[in-house]
């Protein structure tokens, strides 16, 4: 069976929609930094998958109509080249923050890994969240600095589960991980099982409010989603947090900081720290000491 490698270079803000296209209609998904503000994405298809190719091409054209992106490149793989090995060859061991090391399951640790490093073994599968995107990396840095032993954590938009695994490796006692995408939930479940943390994680499909995310339960919430997602879900995130708890908001362009602040600050959140990376930023907020019920806020009622 003949295989093709599809690749395209896009600005960071279009990684997610193209990743969705590639993961929905292709086989495998890899991401690779391709210079300032740009990411190279790859997936694979059989040469006979004309309908799937057509859907990818239409999706790329629709994104390209919004903002110019790179051309979709198609490379015919030699008969002796296995697409699975081609896909995996584009990943490498990645260091984030002071001690975090992301290791794809098929790679061996190298001599640069020390005894104090925290190794996160991950099979990215087809879910968004590999550590290569600036928002994922800065969320991990924020978690490294603020997760303390025994914390209860809410991971909203868990993707591959990378932030949940990071929180558990840093000592969290219990994590609730939610994602609206069924494929992401399946990928996260496999990664949690592989890491041996399934019993410490409540994994569910959906968003807040959610039966697994009770009121006043969490010491810390992380939402690596989007500015609109953060704004829409913030009243319900506040309800789920303990008074004075921490909220890591990400998936945000630097230009969207004021938009997010305009929603979070009236709810009583105060900005503590920020991690800018290229045109992206991750924000750390603290919830008010006297928690405000989501039903009391105008955002929750709308």
N, C-alpha and C positions, 0 to 999 in steps of 0.2 A: 504494500500500500504506500503510495507516494504522499509525502507531507510537505507543507509549506510553512515557512516562518513569516509571520506578519509583525511588523514593527513600525512604531511611529514615535516621534519626539514632540512632546506637548508642554505648554506652561504648567506650573504646579497646580493652578486652579482647575485644570481640566484633566488631571490624573484620574479623579474618581469616575467621571462619566465614561471615559475611554476604558478604564479598568473594568467597569461594569459591562461594557460591550464585549470586551475581549473575554471576560470570564463567562459571560452568558452564552456566547456563540463559539468560542475557541476552546482549546485544551491547554490548561496551564496559563499562568500569568507571571511575568517577571518585571521588576522595575529597576532602573539603573539611573543614577544621576548623570546628566548630560550637559553639564555647564550650569552657570548661574541661572536659577529660576526655571530650569527645564529638566524633564524626566523622559527617559527612553523606556517605552513599554513594548513587551513582546508577548505574542501568543502563537499557537500552532493550529493548523487545520489540515485535513486531508484534501488533496487536490480535487476530489469529487464533491466536496461540501459547497456546492455553488450557492445554495440558498443561504447558508450561514455566512458565506463570504459577502453576499449581496447585502445582508442586514448590517454587517460590520461597516461596509462601504457607505451605506445610507447614513448610519449613525455618525461616522466620521465627517461626512459632508454637512450634516446638521450642526455639529459642534463647530466645524470650520466656518459656517455661515455667521456664527456669533463673533468669533475672533480667529484670525489666521493661525493655523497650527501646521505642523509638519506634514509632509506627504506620507500616505500609507505605503510602506515598502513591502514587497512580497518577494521572498527568496525561496526557490525550490530546494528542498533538502536532498542531498545525495541518498541513494538507496541504502547505503550503509550507515547513515546518520540517524540515530534514534531521537525523536522529538523530545522524549522525556529527559534524556541526558542533555540535549541542547537547551531546554528550558532551565534546568537546574544549574547549568554551567555559568549562568549570568549572576548568580548569587555569590556572596562572599561573607565571611565573618565580619560583623560590624560592631564597633565599639561606640557606646553612647554614654555621655556623662563621665563620671569618675570610675565606676566599677561595673557598669552594665555591658554585657557582651551578648549579642544575638548570634546564635549559631543555627543555621539551617540543619535539619536532621541528617542530611547526607554528607556533611562536612565534618572533619576532625578538627579539634582545637589545635592551635599552633602554639609556639613557644612564647608568644606575647601575652598569653593568658596567665595571670598570676593566681595564687591561692586566695586572695581577697576578692577576686572578681566574682560577680554574680552572673552565671551563665543562663541565658534564656534560650532553650532549644525550641525551635519553631518550624513547622511545616506550613508555609504560607498558603498552600492550597490555592483556592480561587478567591479568597477573601481579601478585602482591602485592609492593609495594616501589616507592613513588613519591617518598619523601622527606617525605611529610606526617605519617606516623606518628612519634611521639616516639622509638621505638626505632631506626628507620631514621636519623633525623636525628642522634641521639646517637652511633650507630655511625660515621656519617660524620665527626662531630667527633673521635671517638677515632682514626679513621684519619688524619685531617688532622694530628693531633699526633704520631703514632707511626710512620707509614709513611716509610721512608727509601729512597733510590734503590737499585735492584737487589734489593730484598727479594723473597723467595718467600712468597706469601700463599695461605691456604686460606679460601675463602668457602663456608661451609656453610649451605644454605638460601638460595641466591642470588636466588630470586624473579625480578624483572625484570633482575637483573644489576647493579643500581645500585651496590652496594658493591664489586663487582669493577671496574667502570668507574672508581669513585672511587680505588681502590688503584692502578690503572694510571696514571691521570692524575697521581697523586702521586709516581709514579716506580717503582712495583713492577716487578720484572723479569719475573716469571712468576706467574700466578694460576691455581689450580685451583678451579673453581666447580662446586658440586654442589647438586642439588635433587631431592627425591623426586617432584615433580610434573612430568609430561611437558609440560604446557602452559607451565609456568614455564621449563623448559629451552628450549622453542621461542622464547618471548618473549626470553629472555636471548640466545640465539644471534643473533636479528635485531638486537638492540641492540649486541652485540659487533661484528657485521659492519658496522653503520652507523658505529661509532666507530673502525673500522679496527684492532681489537685481537685479532681472532680467532686470529692466529698466536701471540699471547702468553698465551692463555687455554686451559686444558684444561677443557672443559665436559663434564659427565657427569650422568646420572640416577642418583640413589641418595644414600647417606650414607656416612660412614666406619664401618668400614673399606671402602676402595674402591681398585681397581687404580691409579687416577690419583693417589692420595694415599699415597705411600710413607712408610716409617718415617724419622723424623729429617730430613724434607725442608724444613719450613716455618719461617720466621722469625716469622711471625705468622698466627694463625687468627682468623676472626671468624665467630660463629654467632648470627645474629639469628633465633632459632627460638622457644623456650619454655623455661621452667624445667625441665620434665621432659625435653625434648629435650637441653638442655645437660647435665643430670645423666646421662642414659642414654649420651650420646656422648662424655662427657669422657675416659674411659680411652683411647678410640681417637684422640681429638684429641691427647691427650698423646703417644701413640705417634708421631703424625705430626709433632709439633713438634721442633725442635732443642732441646737443653738451654738453658734460660734464655730461651726464646722467649716471645712475648706472645700472650695469648688474650683476645679481646674477646667477652664473653658478654652476649647481649641477648635481647629478647623477654620480659623479666622484670618482674613487678610488684615494687615496693619491698618488699612484704611477703614476697616469695620469696627475698630476699637470703640469709637464714640457711639456707634449704633448699639453695640452690646451694653456699654455703660448706661445708656439711656433707659435700658430695660432693667438691668440688675441693680443699679443704685437706688431707684425708688422702692425696690423690694427690701432694701436694708443691707445689701452686699457692699463690702468695701474692698477696694483693690489693694492687694498685698505685694505682688511681684509680677513681673512679666518676662517672657523669654522670646525676644524677636529673632527670627531666622529668615533671611532673605526678605520676601514680601509678606511673610506669615508671622503670626504672633500667638503665643499661648499665654493666657492670663490666669493668675491665681487670685481668687476672691475669698473673703471670709464672710460667712453668714452672720446675720445679726444675733446677738446674745439672746434676745427675746424673739423667738421665731415667729414669723408671720404666716398664718394659714393661707394656703393657696386660694381658698375660696374668698378671702378678704381682698384680693388684689384685682384691679381692673383687667389685667392680662389673663387671669384664670377664667374670668367670666365671659371673655369674648370668644 
